[in-house]
Amino acid sequence: MVSSLRIEYYSDRGGYNGTSRVKGYREHNEDTIGCFKVSGLDLDTSPIYVFVVCDGMGGGVRGKYASSLTVQFIRNAIESLSELGDNSTWLDAVVESVSSGIYRAHTRLCDEFSATTGISATTCTVGIVQDRTYVSLQVGDSRLYVVNRNGLTLQTEDDSWAFKQLKLGVMSESEIKVHPNRHKITKAVGVKKGFRLKQSPKQELKHTEGILITSDGFSEFLTSEKAKLIWSKENQLESMSKMMIGEGQKDNISAVFYMP
């Protein structure tokens, strides 16, 4: 048993290298982000960090309910972790717990809204980091990037109509950016058909690299030059999100940046 497990939670504006959740022109902000520090594990000396970005769908209250519920289920799953089980490391155990929390949120949303019209669903992208080793979990079109002084590299693949067109070579990025279906999601937490959580293998951050997790409202206006600014200066996400609103982004904007 783990007698000294401790969970520290940082809400939208707190903790780490930077977090942001900026309301766009929409009446409701359906995004929810979560930042957790897991420490005191008996078998490991280094804390484990869990960073989450969820972008709700379903309109207004329903979208916000789905995104906040998913973050809460992730938190509950981490807090209930008490032993390694069949896992070889605590990082593996936390990854498994977070994955279980997301699937529980999915089941809850599907059951709760099965008899109603419309949906209450959310994207969910998670970065789980210990020292410089990280694992990503993802469904939907919220993204995880690796950022360094040279720019950024996308590490996840969107579950979206637009990303599929781009991957197949059917359309160019410039064509997709103005297409009316560019925000169409093909998989999400809370949507029964085809739900699958993608998990990356363990990957290593270099000494000068960090991870950036974003909603589509942030990634749509993200450039290599902006990524360099995020990497070079602390607490850039809030001002950059507001700048994106000024550039014409009407969606809500959320992001978490962490560099060991």
Contacts in CASP RR format, 6 or more apart in sequence:
PFRMAT RR
TARGET T0000
AUTHOR 0000-0000-0000
METHOD contacts of the structure
MODEL  1
MVSSLRIEYYSDRGGYNGTSRVKGYREHNEDTIGCFKVSGLDLDTSPIYV
FVVCDGMGGGVRGKYASSLTVQFIRNAIESLSELGDNSTWLDAVVESVSS
GIYRAHTRLCDEFSATTGISATTCTVGIVQDRTYVSLQVGDSRLYVVNRN
GLTLQTEDDSWAFKQLKLGVMSESEIKVHPNRHKITKAVGVKKGFRLKQS
PKQELKHTEGILITSDGFSEFLTSEKAKLIWSKENQLESMSKMMIGEGQK
DNISAVFYMP
1 82 0 8 1.000
1 83 0 8 1.000
2 40 0 8 1.000
2 41 0 8 1.000
2 42 0 8 1.000
2 81 0 8 1.000
2 82 0 8 1.000
2 83 0 8 1.000
3 42 0 8 1.000
4 40 0 8 1.000
4 41 0 8 1.000
4 42 0 8 1.000
5 38 0 8 1.000
5 40 0 8 1.000
5 41 0 8 1.000
5 79 0 8 1.000
5 81 0 8 1.000
5 82 0 8 1.000
6 38 0 8 1.000
6 39 0 8 1.000
6 40 0 8 1.000
7 36 0 8 1.000
7 37 0 8 1.000
7 38 0 8 1.000
7 75 0 8 1.000
7 78 0 8 1.000
7 79 0 8 1.000
8 36 0 8 1.000
8 37 0 8 1.000
8 39 0 8 1.000
9 34 0 8 1.000
9 35 0 8 1.000
9 36 0 8 1.000
9 75 0 8 1.000
10 16 0 8 1.000
10 19 0 8 1.000
10 34 0 8 1.000
10 35 0 8 1.000
10 36 0 8 1.000
10 37 0 8 1.000
11 34 0 8 1.000
11 35 0 8 1.000
12 19 0 8 1.000
12 20 0 8 1.000
12 21 0 8 1.000
12 33 0 8 1.000
12 34 0 8 1.000
13 19 0 8 1.000
13 20 0 8 1.000
13 21 0 8 1.000
13 238 0 8 1.000
14 35 0 8 1.000
15 35 0 8 1.000
16 35 0 8 1.000
16 49 0 8 1.000
16 51 0 8 1.000
16 256 0 8 1.000
16 257 0 8 1.000
16 258 0 8 1.000
17 234 0 8 1.000
17 235 0 8 1.000
17 257 0 8 1.000
17 258 0 8 1.000
17 259 0 8 1.000
18 234 0 8 1.000
18 235 0 8 1.000
18 236 0 8 1.000
18 237 0 8 1.000
18 238 0 8 1.000
18 256 0 8 1.000
18 257 0 8 1.000
18 258 0 8 1.000
19 33 0 8 1.000
19 34 0 8 1.000
19 35 0 8 1.000
19 237 0 8 1.000
19 255 0 8 1.000
19 256 0 8 1.000
19 257 0 8 1.000
20 218 0 8 1.000
20 237 0 8 1.000
20 238 0 8 1.000
20 240 0 8 1.000
20 241 0 8 1.000
20 253 0 8 1.000
20 254 0 8 1.000
20 255 0 8 1.000
20 256 0 8 1.000
21 29 0 8 1.000
21 31 0 8 1.000
21 32 0 8 1.000
21 33 0 8 1.000
21 252 0 8 1.000
21 253 0 8 1.000
21 254 0 8 1.000
22 238 0 8 1.000
22 241 0 8 1.000
22 242 0 8 1.000
22 245 0 8 1.000
22 252 0 8 1.000
22 253 0 8 1.000
22 254 0 8 1.000
23 29 0 8 1.000
23 252 0 8 1.000
24 245 0 8 1.000
24 249 0 8 1.000
24 250 0 8 1.000
24 251 0 8 1.000
24 252 0 8 1.000
24 253 0 8 1.000
25 245 0 8 1.000
25 250 0 8 1.000
26 60 0 8 1.000
26 250 0 8 1.000
26 251 0 8 1.000
26 252 0 8 1.000
27 60 0 8 1.000
28 59 0 8 1.000
28 60 0 8 1.000
28 61 0 8 1.000
28 63 0 8 1.000
28 64 0 8 1.000
29 64 0 8 1.000
29 252 0 8 1.000
30 55 0 8 1.000
30 56 0 8 1.000
30 57 0 8 1.000
30 58 0 8 1.000
30 59 0 8 1.000
30 60 0 8 1.000
30 63 0 8 1.000
30 64 0 8 1.000
30 66 0 8 1.000
30 67 0 8 1.000
30 122 0 8 1.000
30 252 0 8 1.000
31 53 0 8 1.000
31 54 0 8 1.000
31 55 0 8 1.000
31 56 0 8 1.000
31 67 0 8 1.000
31 215 0 8 1.000
31 252 0 8 1.000
31 253 0 8 1.000
31 254 0 8 1.000
32 52 0 8 1.000
32 54 0 8 1.000
32 56 0 8 1.000
32 64 0 8 1.000
32 67 0 8 1.000
32 68 0 8 1.000
32 70 0 8 1.000
32 71 0 8 1.000
32 122 0 8 1.000
32 254 0 8 1.000
33 51 0 8 1.000
33 52 0 8 1.000
33 53 0 8 1.000
33 54 0 8 1.000
33 71 0 8 1.000
33 254 0 8 1.000
33 255 0 8 1.000
33 256 0 8 1.000
34 50 0 8 1.000
34 51 0 8 1.000
34 52 0 8 1.000
34 53 0 8 1.000
34 71 0 8 1.000
34 74 0 8 1.000
34 75 0 8 1.000
34 256 0 8 1.000
35 49 0 8 1.000
35 50 0 8 1.000
35 51 0 8 1.000
35 52 0 8 1.000
35 256 0 8 1.000
36 49 0 8 1.000
36 50 0 8 1.000
36 51 0 8 1.000
36 52 0 8 1.000
36 74 0 8 1.000
36 75 0 8 1.000
36 78 0 8 1.000
37 47 0 8 1.000
37 48 0 8 1.000
37 49 0 8 1.000
37 50 0 8 1.000
38 47 0 8 1.000
38 48 0 8 1.000
38 49 0 8 1.000
38 50 0 8 1.000
38 78 0 8 1.000
38 81 0 8 1.000
38 94 0 8 1.000
39 47 0 8 1.000
39 48 0 8 1.000
40 47 0 8 1.000
41 48 0 8 1.000
41 90 0 8 1.000
43 84 0 8 1.000
43 89 0 8 1.000
43 90 0 8 1.000
44 89 0 8 1.000
44 90 0 8 1.000
44 91 0 8 1.000
44 130 0 8 1.000
46 130 0 8 1.000
46 131 0 8 1.000
47 130 0 8 1.000
48 90 0 8 1.000
48 91 0 8 1.000
48 94 0 8 1.000
48 128 0 8 1.000
48 129 0 8 1.000
48 130 0 8 1.000
49 128 0 8 1.000
49 129 0 8 1.000
49 130 0 8 1.000
49 258 0 8 1.000
50 74 0 8 1.000
50 78 0 8 1.000
50 94 0 8 1.000
50 98 0 8 1.000
50 126 0 8 1.000
50 127 0 8 1.000
50 128 0 8 1.000
51 126 0 8 1.000
51 127 0 8 1.000
51 128 0 8 1.000
51 129 0 8 1.000
51 211 0 8 1.000
51 213 0 8 1.000
51 256 0 8 1.000
51 258 0 8 1.000
52 70 0 8 1.000
52 71 0 8 1.000
52 74 0 8 1.000
52 124 0 8 1.000
52 125 0 8 1.000
52 126 0 8 1.000
52 127 0 8 1.000
52 213 0 8 1.000
52 256 0 8 1.000
53 123 0 8 1.000
53 124 0 8 1.000
53 125 0 8 1.000
53 142 0 8 1.000
53 213 0 8 1.000
53 214 0 8 1.000
53 215 0 8 1.000
53 254 0 8 1.000
53 255 0 8 1.000
53 256 0 8 1.000
54 66 0 8 1.000
54 67 0 8 1.000
54 68 0 8 1.000
54 70 0 8 1.000
54 71 0 8 1.000
54 122 0 8 1.000
54 123 0 8 1.000
54 124 0 8 1.000
54 125 0 8 1.000
54 142 0 8 1.000
54 189 0 8 1.000
55 67 0 8 1.000
55 122 0 8 1.000
55 123 0 8 1.000
55 141 0 8 1.000
55 142 0 8 1.000
55 215 0 8 1.000
55 216 0 8 1.000
55 217 0 8 1.000
55 252 0 8 1.000
55 254 0 8 1.000
56 63 0 8 1.000
56 64 0 8 1.000
56 66 0 8 1.000
56 67 0 8 1.000
56 121 0 8 1.000
56 122 0 8 1.000
56 123 0 8 1.000
57 63 0 8 1.000
57 66 0 8 1.000
57 119 0 8 1.000
57 120 0 8 1.000
57 121 0 8 1.000
57 122 0 8 1.000
57 123 0 8 1.000
57 185 0 8 1.000
57 188 0 8 1.000
58 66 0 8 1.000
58 118 0 8 1.000
58 119 0 8 1.000
58 120 0 8 1.000
58 121 0 8 1.000
62 113 0 8 1.000
62 118 0 8 1.000
62 119 0 8 1.000
62 120 0 8 1.000
63 120 0 8 1.000
63 121 0 8 1.000
63 122 0 8 1.000
65 120 0 8 1.000
66 105 0 8 1.000
66 109 0 8 1.000
66 120 0 8 1.000
66 121 0 8 1.000
66 122 0 8 1.000
66 189 0 8 1.000
66 190 0 8 1.000
67 122 0 8 1.000
69 105 0 8 1.000
69 108 0 8 1.000
69 109 0 8 1.000
70 102 0 8 1.000
70 105 0 8 1.000
70 122 0 8 1.000
70 124 0 8 1.000
70 189 0 8 1.000
72 105 0 8 1.000
73 101 0 8 1.000
73 102 0 8 1.000
73 104 0 8 1.000
73 105 0 8 1.000
73 108 0 8 1.000
74 98 0 8 1.000
74 101 0 8 1.000
74 102 0 8 1.000
74 105 0 8 1.000
74 126 0 8 1.000
76 101 0 8 1.000
77 97 0 8 1.000
77 98 0 8 1.000
77 100 0 8 1.000
77 101 0 8 1.000
77 104 0 8 1.000
78 94 0 8 1.000
78 97 0 8 1.000
78 98 0 8 1.000
80 97 0 8 1.000
81 93 0 8 1.000
81 94 0 8 1.000
81 97 0 8 1.000
83 93 0 8 1.000
84 90 0 8 1.000
84 92 0 8 1.000
84 93 0 8 1.000
85 93 0 8 1.000
87 93 0 8 1.000
87 96 0 8 1.000
90 130 0 8 1.000
91 128 0 8 1.000
91 130 0 8 1.000
91 133 0 8 1.000
91 135 0 8 1.000
91 202 0 8 1.000
94 128 0 8 1.000
95 128 0 8 1.000
95 135 0 8 1.000
95 137 0 8 1.000
95 199 0 8 1.000
98 126 0 8 1.000
98 128 0 8 1.000
98 137 0 8 1.000
99 137 0 8 1.000
99 197 0 8 1.000
99 199 0 8 1.000
102 124 0 8 1.000
102 126 0 8 1.000
102 137 0 8 1.000
102 139 0 8 1.000
102 189 0 8 1.000
102 197 0 8 1.000
103 197 0 8 1.000
105 124 0 8 1.000
105 189 0 8 1.000
105 190 0 8 1.000
106 189 0 8 1.000
106 190 0 8 1.000
106 195 0 8 1.000
109 120 0 8 1.000
109 121 0 8 1.000
109 189 0 8 1.000
109 190 0 8 1.000
110 190 0 8 1.000
110 191 0 8 1.000
110 192 0 8 1.000
112 120 0 8 1.000
113 119 0 8 1.000
113 120 0 8 1.000
113 190 0 8 1.000
114 192 0 8 1.000
119 190 0 8 1.000
119 191 0 8 1.000
120 190 0 8 1.000
121 188 0 8 1.000
121 189 0 8 1.000
121 190 0 8 1.000
121 191 0 8 1.000
122 188 0 8 1.000
122 189 0 8 1.000
122 190 0 8 1.000
123 139 0 8 1.000
123 140 0 8 1.000
123 141 0 8 1.000
123 142 0 8 1.000
123 159 0 8 1.000
123 185 0 8 1.000
123 188 0 8 1.000
123 189 0 8 1.000
123 215 0 8 1.000
123 216 0 8 1.000
124 137 0 8 1.000
124 138 0 8 1.000
124 139 0 8 1.000
124 140 0 8 1.000
124 142 0 8 1.000
124 188 0 8 1.000
124 189 0 8 1.000
124 197 0 8 1.000
125 136 0 8 1.000
125 137 0 8 1.000
125 138 0 8 1.000
125 139 0 8 1.000
125 140 0 8 1.000
125 142 0 8 1.000
125 143 0 8 1.000
125 144 0 8 1.000
125 156 0 8 1.000
125 213 0 8 1.000
126 136 0 8 1.000
126 137 0 8 1.000
126 138 0 8 1.000
126 213 0 8 1.000
127 134 0 8 1.000
127 135 0 8 1.000
127 136 0 8 1.000
127 137 0 8 1.000
127 144 0 8 1.000
127 211 0 8 1.000
127 213 0 8 1.000
128 134 0 8 1.000
128 135 0 8 1.000
128 136 0 8 1.000
128 137 0 8 1.000
129 205 0 8 1.000
129 211 0 8 1.000
129 258 0 8 1.000
129 260 0 8 1.000
131 260 0 8 1.000
132 204 0 8 1.000
132 205 0 8 1.000
132 206 0 8 1.000
132 207 0 8 1.000
132 260 0 8 1.000
133 202 0 8 1.000
133 203 0 8 1.000
133 204 0 8 1.000
133 205 0 8 1.000
134 202 0 8 1.000
134 203 0 8 1.000
134 204 0 8 1.000
134 205 0 8 1.000
134 211 0 8 1.000
135 199 0 8 1.000
135 200 0 8 1.000
135 201 0 8 1.000
135 202 0 8 1.000
135 203 0 8 1.000
136 144 0 8 1.000
136 155 0 8 1.000
136 156 0 8 1.000
136 198 0 8 1.000
136 199 0 8 1.000
136 200 0 8 1.000
137 197 0 8 1.000
137 198 0 8 1.000
137 199 0 8 1.000
137 200 0 8 1.000
138 144 0 8 1.000
138 156 0 8 1.000
138 157 0 8 1.000
138 159 0 8 1.000
138 197 0 8 1.000
138 198 0 8 1.000
139 159 0 8 1.000
139 187 0 8 1.000
139 188 0 8 1.000
139 189 0 8 1.000
139 195 0 8 1.000
139 196 0 8 1.000
139 197 0 8 1.000
139 198 0 8 1.000
140 158 0 8 1.000
140 159 0 8 1.000
140 160 0 8 1.000
140 185 0 8 1.000
140 186 0 8 1.000
140 187 0 8 1.000
140 188 0 8 1.000
141 158 0 8 1.000
141 159 0 8 1.000
141 160 0 8 1.000
141 163 0 8 1.000
141 183 0 8 1.000
141 185 0 8 1.000
141 216 0 8 1.000
141 219 0 8 1.000
142 213 0 8 1.000
142 214 0 8 1.000
142 215 0 8 1.000
142 216 0 8 1.000
142 219 0 8 1.000
143 154 0 8 1.000
143 155 0 8 1.000
143 156 0 8 1.000
143 158 0 8 1.000
143 213 0 8 1.000
143 214 0 8 1.000
143 216 0 8 1.000
143 219 0 8 1.000
144 154 0 8 1.000
144 155 0 8 1.000
144 156 0 8 1.000
144 211 0 8 1.000
144 212 0 8 1.000
144 213 0 8 1.000
145 152 0 8 1.000
145 153 0 8 1.000
145 154 0 8 1.000
145 155 0 8 1.000
145 211 0 8 1.000
145 212 0 8 1.000
145 213 0 8 1.000
145 214 0 8 1.000
145 222 0 8 1.000
145 227 0 8 1.000
146 152 0 8 1.000
146 153 0 8 1.000
146 155 0 8 1.000
146 205 0 8 1.000
146 209 0 8 1.000
146 210 0 8 1.000
146 211 0 8 1.000
146 212 0 8 1.000
147 209 0 8 1.000
147 210 0 8 1.000
147 211 0 8 1.000
147 212 0 8 1.000
147 227 0 8 1.000
147 230 0 8 1.000
147 231 0 8 1.000
147 257 0 8 1.000
147 259 0 8 1.000
148 206 0 8 1.000
148 208 0 8 1.000
148 209 0 8 1.000
148 210 0 8 1.000
148 231 0 8 1.000
149 208 0 8 1.000
149 228 0 8 1.000
149 231 0 8 1.000
149 232 0 8 1.000
150 224 0 8 1.000
150 228 0 8 1.000
151 224 0 8 1.000
151 225 0 8 1.000
151 227 0 8 1.000
151 228 0 8 1.000
151 231 0 8 1.000
152 212 0 8 1.000
152 222 0 8 1.000
152 224 0 8 1.000
152 227 0 8 1.000
155 200 0 8 1.000
155 203 0 8 1.000
155 211 0 8 1.000
156 198 0 8 1.000
156 200 0 8 1.000
157 163 0 8 1.000
157 167 0 8 1.000
157 198 0 8 1.000
159 185 0 8 1.000
159 186 0 8 1.000
159 187 0 8 1.000
159 188 0 8 1.000
160 182 0 8 1.000
160 183 0 8 1.000
160 184 0 8 1.000
160 185 0 8 1.000
160 186 0 8 1.000
161 181 0 8 1.000
161 182 0 8 1.000
161 184 0 8 1.000
161 185 0 8 1.000
161 186 0 8 1.000
162 171 0 8 1.000
162 176 0 8 1.000
162 179 0 8 1.000
162 181 0 8 1.000
162 182 0 8 1.000
162 183 0 8 1.000
162 184 0 8 1.000
164 186 0 8 1.000
165 171 0 8 1.000
165 176 0 8 1.000
166 172 0 8 1.000
166 173 0 8 1.000
166 176 0 8 1.000
171 179 0 8 1.000
176 182 0 8 1.000
177 220 0 8 1.000
183 216 0 8 1.000
183 251 0 8 1.000
185 191 0 8 1.000
187 194 0 8 1.000
187 195 0 8 1.000
187 196 0 8 1.000
188 195 0 8 1.000
189 195 0 8 1.000
205 211 0 8 1.000
205 260 0 8 1.000
209 259 0 8 1.000
210 231 0 8 1.000
210 257 0 8 1.000
210 258 0 8 1.000
210 259 0 8 1.000
210 260 0 8 1.000
211 257 0 8 1.000
211 258 0 8 1.000
211 259 0 8 1.000
212 227 0 8 1.000
212 230 0 8 1.000
212 255 0 8 1.000
212 256 0 8 1.000
212 257 0 8 1.000
213 255 0 8 1.000
213 256 0 8 1.000
213 257 0 8 1.000
214 222 0 8 1.000
214 254 0 8 1.000
214 255 0 8 1.000
215 251 0 8 1.000
215 252 0 8 1.000
215 253 0 8 1.000
215 254 0 8 1.000
215 255 0 8 1.000
216 251 0 8 1.000
217 244 0 8 1.000
217 249 0 8 1.000
217 251 0 8 1.000
217 252 0 8 1.000
217 253 0 8 1.000
217 254 0 8 1.000
218 241 0 8 1.000
218 244 0 8 1.000
218 253 0 8 1.000
218 254 0 8 1.000
218 255 0 8 1.000
220 249 0 8 1.000
220 251 0 8 1.000
221 244 0 8 1.000
221 247 0 8 1.000
221 248 0 8 1.000
221 249 0 8 1.000
226 240 0 8 1.000
229 236 0 8 1.000
229 240 0 8 1.000
230 236 0 8 1.000
230 237 0 8 1.000
230 240 0 8 1.000
230 257 0 8 1.000
231 259 0 8 1.000
236 257 0 8 1.000
237 255 0 8 1.000
237 256 0 8 1.000
237 257 0 8 1.000
241 253 0 8 1.000
241 254 0 8 1.000
241 255 0 8 1.000
244 253 0 8 1.000
245 253 0 8 1.000
END
